[in-house]
Amino acid sequence: MLRTWQDVVRKWQLVPEVPADERDEARFRFDRARSALVSGRLDDALRDFQAAAALREHSHDQVGLGDVQLARGRWQLAAECYRRALATDGGDPLAHLGRSQVLVAEGRAAAALPELERMLAEAPEDPVLRYYLASTWCSVAEQCRSRTRDDVLVITSEHQLRLCERAARRILDLGVDDDELRRGARRLLAEVAAARRFSWSPEGVAVSMAVLVMSLGLTTVVAGGALNSVALVIAGVLLGGLMLYLIVVRFRRPAWQQRAESLAPLITKPGV
């Protein structure tokens, strides 16, 4: 889902203001519609964007209509408006940003990344593009994780772990002027670090078996020494090492895996 209302309206910062004495009727209607949209007055915005579109053929009017539909959760209608905007002006960044946010709203944030990365590569210092890319990476991290019936996001696979780490690092690298995004990225990195820690499960069984194996190996080595048998000593060392390795493989697991197993009955929406 969209992160905030800013994801709908922030792109309008890319449109410069036009002096009042240079506005015709279409531009007057458009400016009034944009002001209404940013203020959240969707009915007024829809009416004036429609009026502007009736007076001229401009991609921004269609983007505005798409934003109204996006704000109302009508993804398909929004996508159609952005498609018309791009048919009018294929290079309109507002239309491309709007289309990317439809993908985010539909739960396909990862599909929006290539286009946003391309746009930023062409204007690497643009703060608006940086914001949208960071926000989309935030949505990618959210959408990739599993969700419990209590609406808690849980990392349940190594793929999710890697994707969350990549998202968090990319957000921080972008250096966006958004405290919420930066804090979220740092929390996500801390969650990834905690999820990678290993522990024994079940701990009691693992420790008991490790002690048993070490005792068995040591007994074999001692017996080989007493019998002056090099082969028995080597066998004791190799057997003890192999069994310790098998214990580690069987009982030493990352924290994310243990948590995923314990919460499995509560998962209502598996991640990707």
C-alpha positions as YAML, in Angstrom:
chain: A
units: angstrom
residues:
- id: 1
  name: MET
  ca: [0.00, 0.00, 0.00]
- id: 2
  name: LEU
  ca: [1.05, 3.64, -0.35]
- id: 3
  name: ARG
  ca: [3.26, 4.80, 2.51]
- id: 4
  name: THR
  ca: [1.68, 8.23, 3.06]
- id: 5
  name: TRP
  ca: [-0.45, 10.85, 1.37]
- id: 6
  name: GLN
  ca: [2.85, 12.39, 0.25]
- id: 7
  name: ASP
  ca: [3.31, 9.50, -2.16]
- id: 8
  name: VAL
  ca: [0.31, 10.77, -4.11]
- id: 9
  name: VAL
  ca: [1.02, 14.51, -4.11]
- id: 10
  name: ARG
  ca: [4.74, 15.11, -3.58]
- id: 11
  name: LYS
  ca: [5.56, 14.75, -7.28]
- id: 12
  name: TRP
  ca: [3.73, 18.00, -7.98]
- id: 13
  name: GLN
  ca: [6.78, 19.84, -6.66]
- id: 14
  name: LEU
  ca: [8.28, 19.14, -10.08]
- id: 15
  name: VAL
  ca: [5.75, 21.48, -11.74]
- id: 16
  name: PRO
  ca: [6.84, 25.14, -11.63]
- id: 17
  name: GLU
  ca: [4.41, 27.89, -10.72]
- id: 18
  name: VAL
  ca: [3.11, 30.15, -13.51]
- id: 19
  name: PRO
  ca: [2.57, 33.88, -12.81]
- id: 20
  name: ALA
  ca: [-1.09, 34.80, -12.51]
- id: 21
  name: ASP
  ca: [-0.96, 37.19, -15.47]
- id: 22
  name: GLU
  ca: [0.25, 34.37, -17.74]
- id: 23
  name: ARG
  ca: [-2.53, 31.93, -16.91]
- id: 24
  name: ASP
  ca: [-5.29, 31.19, -19.37]
- id: 25
  name: GLU
  ca: [-8.54, 29.53, -18.33]
- id: 26
  name: ALA
  ca: [-7.11, 26.01, -18.65]
- id: 27
  name: ARG
  ca: [-4.09, 26.85, -16.55]
- id: 28
  name: PHE
  ca: [-6.26, 28.59, -13.98]
- id: 29
  name: ARG
  ca: [-8.41, 25.48, -13.67]
- id: 30
  name: PHE
  ca: [-5.35, 23.25, -13.46]
- id: 31
  name: ASP
  ca: [-3.70, 25.31, -10.71]
- id: 32
  name: ARG
  ca: [-6.91, 25.36, -8.73]
- id: 33
  name: ALA
  ca: [-7.26, 21.59, -9.15]
- id: 34
  name: ARG
  ca: [-3.70, 20.98, -8.01]
- id: 35
  name: SER
  ca: [-4.23, 23.12, -4.93]
- id: 36
  name: ALA
  ca: [-7.40, 21.18, -4.10]
- id: 37
  name: LEU
  ca: [-5.62, 17.86, -4.59]
- id: 38
  name: VAL
  ca: [-2.74, 18.77, -2.30]
- id: 39
  name: SER
  ca: [-5.28, 19.92, 0.29]
- id: 40
  name: GLY
  ca: [-7.16, 16.63, 0.06]
- id: 41
  name: ARG
  ca: [-10.32, 18.10, -1.49]
- id: 42
  name: LEU
  ca: [-10.72, 15.33, -4.02]
- id: 43
  name: ASP
  ca: [-14.15, 16.29, -5.40]
- id: 44
  name: ASP
  ca: [-12.98, 19.84, -6.15]
- id: 45
  name: ALA
  ca: [-9.76, 18.55, -7.67]
- id: 46
  name: LEU
  ca: [-11.61, 16.10, -9.91]
- id: 47
  name: ARG
  ca: [-13.97, 18.77, -11.17]
- id: 48
  name: ASP
  ca: [-11.22, 21.25, -12.04]
- id: 49
  name: PHE
  ca: [-8.88, 18.68, -13.58]
- id: 50
  name: GLN
  ca: [-11.76, 17.58, -15.80]
- id: 51
  name: ALA
  ca: [-12.44, 21.21, -16.74]
- id: 52
  name: ALA
  ca: [-8.77, 21.80, -17.59]
- id: 53
  name: ALA
  ca: [-8.65, 18.61, -19.68]
- id: 54
  name: ALA
  ca: [-11.69, 19.75, -21.62]
- id: 55
  name: LEU
  ca: [-9.90, 22.99, -22.58]
- id: 56
  name: ARG
  ca: [-6.51, 21.57, -23.58]
- id: 57
  name: GLU
  ca: [-4.54, 18.40, -24.19]
- id: 58
  name: HIS
  ca: [-1.90, 18.24, -21.49]
- id: 59
  name: SER
  ca: [-0.45, 15.25, -19.65]
- id: 60
  name: HIS
  ca: [-0.60, 16.96, -16.26]
- id: 61
  name: ASP
  ca: [-4.38, 17.13, -16.34]
- id: 62
  name: GLN
  ca: [-4.53, 13.36, -16.82]
- id: 63
  name: VAL
  ca: [-1.96, 12.86, -14.06]
- id: 64
  name: GLY
  ca: [-4.16, 14.91, -11.74]
- id: 65
  name: LEU
  ca: [-7.20, 12.81, -12.61]
- id: 66
  name: GLY
  ca: [-5.11, 9.71, -11.97]
- id: 67
  name: ASP
  ca: [-4.03, 11.02, -8.59]
- id: 68
  name: VAL
  ca: [-7.64, 11.54, -7.55]
- id: 69
  name: GLN
  ca: [-8.43, 7.94, -8.47]
- id: 70
  name: LEU
  ca: [-5.24, 6.71, -6.76]
- id: 71
  name: ALA
  ca: [-6.18, 8.55, -3.57]
- id: 72
  name: ARG
  ca: [-9.58, 6.85, -3.67]
- id: 73
  name: GLY
  ca: [-8.07, 3.40, -4.12]
- id: 74
  name: ARG
  ca: [-9.25, 2.95, -7.70]
- id: 75
  name: TRP
  ca: [-5.99, 1.56, -9.08]
- id: 76
  name: GLN
  ca: [-7.23, 0.55, -12.54]
- id: 77
  name: LEU
  ca: [-8.82, 3.93, -13.23]
- id: 78
  name: ALA
  ca: [-5.68, 5.67, -12.01]
- id: 79
  name: ALA
  ca: [-3.50, 3.49, -14.26]
- id: 80
  name: GLU
  ca: [-5.67, 4.39, -17.26]
- id: 81
  name: CYS
  ca: [-5.30, 8.11, -16.55]
- id: 82
  name: TYR
  ca: [-1.50, 7.78, -16.31]
- id: 83
  name: ARG
  ca: [-1.53, 5.78, -19.55]
- id: 84
  name: ARG
  ca: [-3.35, 8.65, -21.29]
- id: 85
  name: ALA
  ca: [-0.87, 11.12, -19.82]
- id: 86
  name: LEU
  ca: [2.06, 9.15, -21.23]
- id: 87
  name: ALA
  ca: [0.32, 8.90, -24.60]
- id: 88
  name: THR
  ca: [0.25, 12.71, -24.61]
- id: 89
  name: ASP
  ca: [3.80, 13.13, -23.29]
- id: 90
  name: GLY
  ca: [5.85, 9.97, -22.96]
- id: 91
  name: GLY
  ca: [8.55, 11.79, -21.01]
- id: 92
  name: ASP
  ca: [6.34, 13.31, -18.31]
- id: 93
  name: PRO
  ca: [8.00, 12.34, -15.00]
- id: 94
  name: LEU
  ca: [4.77, 12.91, -13.08]
- id: 95
  name: ALA
  ca: [3.01, 10.27, -15.18]
- id: 96
  name: HIS
  ca: [5.86, 7.80, -14.66]
- id: 97
  name: LEU
  ca: [5.83, 8.45, -10.91]
- id: 98
  name: GLY
  ca: [2.06, 8.05, -10.81]
- id: 99
  name: ARG
  ca: [2.28, 4.74, -12.64]
- id: 100
  name: SER
  ca: [4.94, 3.52, -10.20]
- id: 101
  name: GLN
  ca: [2.67, 4.29, -7.27]
- id: 102
  name: VAL
  ca: [-0.15, 2.27, -8.83]
- id: 103
  name: LEU
  ca: [2.21, -0.71, -8.75]
- id: 104
  name: VAL
  ca: [2.99, 0.03, -5.10]
- id: 105
  name: ALA
  ca: [-0.71, 0.27, -4.27]
- id: 106
  name: GLU
  ca: [-1.37, -3.03, -6.03]
- id: 107
  name: GLY
  ca: [1.27, -4.76, -3.91]
- id: 108
  name: ARG
  ca: [3.84, -4.90, -6.72]
- id: 109
  name: ALA
  ca: [6.33, -2.34, -5.45]
- id: 110
  name: ALA
  ca: [9.33, -4.34, -6.71]
- id: 111
  name: ALA
  ca: [8.06, -3.95, -10.29]
- id: 112
  name: ALA
  ca: [8.26, -0.15, -9.94]
- id: 113
  name: LEU
  ca: [11.94, -0.08, -8.99]
- id: 114
  name: PRO
  ca: [13.62, -0.38, -12.43]
- id: 115
  name: GLU
  ca: [11.80, 2.66, -13.84]
- id: 116
  name: LEU
  ca: [12.45, 4.74, -10.72]
- id: 117
  name: GLU
  ca: [16.13, 3.79, -10.68]
- id: 118
  name: ARG
  ca: [16.37, 4.77, -14.35]
- id: 119
  name: MET
  ca: [14.75, 8.14, -13.71]
- id: 120
  name: LEU
  ca: [17.08, 8.86, -10.80]
- id: 121
  name: ALA
  ca: [20.11, 7.89, -12.89]
- id: 122
  name: GLU
  ca: [19.12, 10.65, -15.34]
- id: 123
  name: ALA
  ca: [18.68, 13.23, -12.54]
- id: 124
  name: PRO
  ca: [20.71, 11.89, -9.59]
- id: 125
  name: GLU
  ca: [20.36, 15.00, -7.42]
- id: 126
  name: ASP
  ca: [16.59, 15.40, -7.73]
- id: 127
  name: PRO
  ca: [15.17, 15.18, -4.17]
- id: 128
  name: VAL
  ca: [11.68, 14.31, -5.39]
- id: 129
  name: LEU
  ca: [12.90, 11.30, -7.37]
- id: 130
  name: ARG
  ca: [15.06, 10.25, -4.44]
- id: 131
  name: TYR
  ca: [12.04, 10.41, -2.17]
- id: 132
  name: TYR
  ca: [9.86, 8.25, -4.43]
- id: 133
  name: LEU
  ca: [12.59, 5.67, -4.89]
- id: 134
  name: ALA
  ca: [13.23, 5.48, -1.13]
- id: 135
  name: SER
  ca: [9.51, 5.24, -0.40]
- id: 136
  name: THR
  ca: [9.13, 2.46, -2.95]
- id: 137
  name: TRP
  ca: [12.04, 0.52, -1.45]
- id: 138
  name: CYS
  ca: [10.27, 0.90, 1.91]
- id: 139
  name: SER
  ca: [7.16, -0.66, 0.36]
- id: 140
  name: VAL
  ca: [9.26, -3.47, -1.16]
- id: 141
  name: ALA
  ca: [10.56, -4.37, 2.30]
- id: 142
  name: GLU
  ca: [7.03, -4.30, 3.68]
- id: 143
  name: GLN
  ca: [5.47, -6.34, 0.90]
- id: 144
  name: CYS
  ca: [8.15, -9.03, 0.80]
- id: 145
  name: ARG
  ca: [7.70, -10.05, 4.45]
- id: 146
  name: SER
  ca: [5.07, -12.40, 5.81]
- id: 147
  name: ARG
  ca: [2.21, -10.97, 7.85]
- id: 148
  name: THR
  ca: [0.52, -12.45, 10.92]
- id: 149
  name: ARG
  ca: [-3.15, -12.19, 11.78]
- id: 150
  name: ASP
  ca: [-2.17, -9.43, 14.24]
- id: 151
  name: ASP
  ca: [-0.70, -7.48, 11.30]
- id: 152
  name: VAL
  ca: [2.91, -8.06, 12.38]
- id: 153
  name: LEU
  ca: [5.54, -8.28, 9.63]
- id: 154
  name: VAL
  ca: [7.82, -11.30, 9.97]
- id: 155
  name: ILE
  ca: [10.92, -12.38, 8.01]
- id: 156
  name: THR
  ca: [10.34, -16.04, 7.12]
- id: 157
  name: SER
  ca: [12.98, -16.77, 4.46]
- id: 158
  name: GLU
  ca: [16.57, -16.02, 3.53]
- id: 159
  name: HIS
  ca: [15.32, -14.23, 0.41]
- id: 160
  name: GLN
  ca: [13.20, -11.87, 2.51]
- id: 161
  name: LEU
  ca: [16.18, -11.27, 4.78]
- id: 162
  name: ARG
  ca: [18.44, -10.27, 1.88]
- id: 163
  name: LEU
  ca: [15.77, -8.12, 0.26]
- id: 164
  name: CYS
  ca: [15.05, -6.24, 3.50]
- id: 165
  name: GLU
  ca: [18.75, -5.55, 4.00]
- id: 166
  name: ARG
  ca: [19.09, -4.33, 0.42]
- id: 167
  name: ALA
  ca: [16.05, -2.06, 0.82]
- id: 168
  name: ALA
  ca: [17.29, -0.56, 4.09]
- id: 169
  name: ARG
  ca: [20.77, 0.14, 2.73]
- id: 170
  name: ARG
  ca: [19.39, 1.69, -0.45]
- id: 171
  name: ILE
  ca: [17.09, 4.01, 1.50]
- id: 172
  name: LEU
  ca: [19.98, 5.21, 3.64]
- id: 173
  name: ASP
  ca: [22.24, 5.61, 0.59]
- id: 174
  name: LEU
  ca: [19.64, 7.88, -1.03]
- id: 175
  name: GLY
  ca: [19.93, 10.35, 1.85]
- id: 176
  name: VAL
  ca: [16.30, 11.47, 1.65]
- id: 177
  name: ASP
  ca: [15.05, 14.35, 3.76]
- id: 178
  name: ASP
  ca: [12.47, 12.19, 5.49]
- id: 179
  name: ASP
  ca: [12.98, 11.21, 9.14]
- id: 180
  name: GLU
  ca: [10.39, 8.44, 9.01]
- id: 181
  name: LEU
  ca: [12.07, 6.70, 6.08]
- id: 182
  name: ARG
  ca: [15.53, 6.96, 7.62]
- id: 183
  name: ARG
  ca: [14.36, 5.69, 11.01]
- id: 184
  name: GLY
  ca: [12.51, 2.84, 9.36]
- id: 185
  name: ALA
  ca: [15.60, 1.85, 7.38]
- id: 186
  name: ARG
  ca: [17.78, 1.83, 10.50]
- id: 187
  name: ARG
  ca: [15.21, -0.27, 12.37]
- id: 188
  name: LEU
  ca: [15.06, -2.67, 9.45]
- id: 189
  name: LEU
  ca: [18.85, -3.06, 9.44]
- id: 190
  name: ALA
  ca: [18.74, -3.80, 13.17]
- id: 191
  name: GLU
  ca: [16.01, -6.38, 12.57]
- id: 192
  name: VAL
  ca: [18.11, -8.02, 9.85]
- id: 193
  name: ALA
  ca: [21.15, -8.15, 12.13]
- id: 194
  name: ALA
  ca: [19.10, -9.72, 14.93]
- id: 195
  name: ALA
  ca: [17.52, -12.20, 12.52]
- id: 196
  name: ARG
  ca: [20.95, -13.42, 11.41]
- id: 197
  name: ARG
  ca: [22.13, -14.31, 14.91]
- id: 198
  name: PHE
  ca: [22.45, -18.02, 15.55]
- id: 199
  name: SER
  ca: [21.33, -19.96, 18.62]
- id: 200
  name: TRP
  ca: [20.78, -23.57, 19.65]
- id: 201
  name: SER
  ca: [17.31, -25.04, 19.32]
- id: 202
  name: PRO
  ca: [16.42, -26.95, 21.38]
- id: 203
  name: GLU
  ca: [19.36, -25.80, 23.48]
- id: 204
  name: GLY
  ca: [19.25, -28.53, 26.13]
- id: 205
  name: VAL
  ca: [19.31, -31.38, 23.62]
- id: 206
  name: ALA
  ca: [22.10, -29.75, 21.59]
- id: 207
  name: VAL
  ca: [24.32, -29.23, 24.64]
- id: 208
  name: SER
  ca: [23.71, -32.76, 25.91]
- id: 209
  name: MET
  ca: [24.57, -34.30, 22.57]
- id: 210
  name: ALA
  ca: [27.68, -32.12, 22.20]
- id: 211
  name: VAL
  ca: [28.90, -33.23, 25.63]
- id: 212
  name: LEU
  ca: [28.19, -36.86, 24.73]
- id: 213
  name: VAL
  ca: [30.03, -36.61, 21.42]
- id: 214
  name: MET
  ca: [33.04, -34.91, 22.98]
- id: 215
  name: SER
  ca: [33.17, -37.58, 25.68]
- id: 216
  name: LEU
  ca: [32.92, -40.35, 23.09]
- id: 217
  name: GLY
  ca: [35.61, -38.81, 20.92]
- id: 218
  name: LEU
  ca: [37.91, -38.19, 23.87]
- id: 219
  name: THR
  ca: [37.39, -41.76, 25.13]
- id: 220
  name: THR
  ca: [38.26, -43.14, 21.70]
- id: 221
  name: VAL
  ca: [41.40, -41.02, 21.51]
- id: 222
  name: VAL
  ca: [42.48, -42.05, 25.01]
- id: 223
  name: ALA
  ca: [41.81, -45.69, 24.21]
- id: 224
  name: GLY
  ca: [43.85, -45.41, 21.03]
- id: 225
  name: GLY
  ca: [46.72, -43.90, 23.00]
- id: 226
  name: ALA
  ca: [46.56, -46.63, 25.63]
- id: 227
  name: LEU
  ca: [46.57, -49.30, 22.95]
- id: 228
  name: ASN
  ca: [49.26, -47.48, 21.00]
- id: 229
  name: SER
  ca: [46.89, -47.39, 17.99]
- id: 230
  name: VAL
  ca: [47.36, -44.39, 15.70]
- id: 231
  name: ALA
  ca: [44.41, -45.49, 13.61]
- id: 232
  name: LEU
  ca: [42.10, -45.47, 16.63]
- id: 233
  name: VAL
  ca: [43.30, -42.01, 17.66]
- id: 234
  name: ILE
  ca: [42.70, -40.63, 14.16]
- id: 235
  name: ALA
  ca: [39.32, -42.34, 14.03]
- id: 236
  name: GLY
  ca: [38.35, -40.78, 17.37]
- id: 237
  name: VAL
  ca: [39.32, -37.29, 16.20]
- id: 238
  name: LEU
  ca: [37.55, -37.64, 12.87]
- id: 239
  name: LEU
  ca: [34.43, -39.20, 14.38]
- id: 240
  name: GLY
  ca: [34.20, -36.54, 17.07]
- id: 241
  name: GLY
  ca: [34.67, -33.73, 14.55]
- id: 242
  name: LEU
  ca: [32.08, -35.17, 12.17]
- id: 243
  name: MET
  ca: [29.48, -35.64, 14.88]
- id: 244
  name: LEU
  ca: [30.04, -32.12, 16.23]
- id: 245
  name: TYR
  ca: [29.56, -30.78, 12.70]
- id: 246
  name: LEU
  ca: [26.28, -32.71, 12.35]
- id: 247
  name: ILE
  ca: [25.08, -31.33, 15.70]
- id: 248
  name: VAL
  ca: [25.83, -27.78, 14.57]
- id: 249
  name: VAL
  ca: [23.99, -28.33, 11.29]
- id: 250
  name: ARG
  ca: [20.99, -29.87, 13.04]
- id: 251
  name: PHE
  ca: [20.60, -27.67, 16.11]
- id: 252
  name: ARG
  ca: [22.25, -24.30, 15.33]
- id: 253
  name: ARG
  ca: [19.77, -22.13, 13.45]
- id: 254
  name: PRO
  ca: [19.35, -18.44, 12.68]
- id: 255
  name: ALA
  ca: [16.90, -16.43, 14.76]
- id: 256
  name: TRP
  ca: [14.65, -15.63, 11.77]
- id: 257
  name: GLN
  ca: [14.09, -19.33, 11.13]
- id: 258
  name: GLN
  ca: [13.20, -20.08, 14.74]
- id: 259
  name: ARG
  ca: [10.80, -17.14, 14.87]
- id: 260
  name: ALA
  ca: [9.22, -18.09, 11.55]
- id: 261
  name: GLU
  ca: [8.59, -21.64, 12.81]
- id: 262
  name: SER
  ca: [7.08, -20.43, 16.10]
- id: 263
  name: LEU
  ca: [4.78, -17.96, 14.32]
- id: 264
  name: ALA
  ca: [3.85, -20.25, 11.42]
- id: 265
  name: PRO
  ca: [0.32, -20.95, 12.75]
- id: 266
  name: LEU
  ca: [-0.33, -17.19, 12.94]
- id: 267
  name: ILE
  ca: [0.80, -16.32, 9.38]
- id: 268
  name: THR
  ca: [-2.15, -15.19, 7.27]
- id: 269
  name: LYS
  ca: [-0.24, -13.74, 4.31]
- id: 270
  name: PRO
  ca: [3.02, -15.40, 3.24]
- id: 271
  name: GLY
  ca: [5.72, -13.12, 1.92]
- id: 272
  name: VAL
  ca: [7.69, -13.51, -1.28]
...
